Amino acid sequence: MLELYHFDNSVCSQKVRLVLDEKHLEWQDRRVDILNGAQFEPAYLKLNPRAVVPTLVHDGNVIRESTVICEYLDEIFREPRLVPADPLGRARMRVWTKLPDETIHSACATVTFTTYFRYTLMKLPPDTLLQMDEKEVDRLAQQAINSNVLARKHDLIVKGLEASAAQGAFRAFDQLLGEMEAALADGPWLVGRQYTLADLGLTPYVDRLYNLALGPMWIDKRPRVTAWYERIRERPNFSSAIRRWFSGSEIDAMRSIGDASWPAVAKILQSS
């Protein structure tokens, strides 16, 4: 039996759901409401001491970390294969799958925070943020973005897109999209003709940019990435693993706030 502890709009949860649905696997839905702190409940901490999602339990065995879970599922459930059969292909794939763990996931948290979640906190009374101690700011930011990877949350809340961490995050995404554009010259997918964990692993991150109205980072600018994203959105697992898990109203809210951020984002990218 497969049990997935996950959250609707978590990019890491989306990665694993994409694999499960691509392989047409049945799994038990164990939703962890990280907006309300369910990841800190003792029962969940026994499964995942880091208090993050997703966590997979397969026949009683616990597997953590989304990149690891995805490869585990491909090894256990062989069809359709999402990892190339040849060593060179696997190496090329893993260059892509390691990027979220190294830089892109942290950049995604920062981008989401500064273009969307920050505005939840900025609705507080004007002097409240300045009066908060670091512990209280961390608590509010934790509730808002479900992540503990932002080392300078207060700076991001106050400065937003002008914070140095925010500018670095957008440049990291811009570099990623440029590398994707170059790689896609060799085929419809990131490692050639086969749809692999490379494409699947980056899908939630590119889709997050799109939902935040940041599609101009590649649309009409990087035609291969544009075509890749269109192919991604046409796949059945995109609808079942991503779209069905959060509402159109949530996407509308993200796009509305993100759209207002685009002029400042464009200025950051032009200066890089």
Summary of the structure (lengths in Angstrom):
residues: 272
radius of gyration: 18.6
end to end distance: 48.4
largest distance: 58.7
contacts: 856
relative contact order: 0.13
helix: 67%
strand: 7%
